Amino acid sequence: KSKEQKWYQRGHRSKLALRGWADSSEWTFENKWYLLEAEESFCNNDFETAKSYYKKAVTSAKQHKFIHEEALAYELAAYFYLELGE
């Protein structure tokens, strides 16, 4: 296995764990999972999906009163939109 494959697999397992936590405790983990999906979509050049997940991450964090995580979602979305030139 290459180092890239190793890290991809580790990240994938971690993402699945976070998804499980989000399913069992939407309040606490949903926005984090959305943000991770947005970042992965951005890295994979799936920009429309990334836009959707950034919006969901911001909305979920705001709805659940995680102000610092709402700010993080806005910040990462801003970098995303800057990269796209939007």
Summary of the structure (lengths in Angstrom):
residues: 86
radius of gyration: 13.4
end to end distance: 37.8
largest distance: 41.8
contacts: 235
relative contact order: 0.12
helix: 87%
strand: 0%
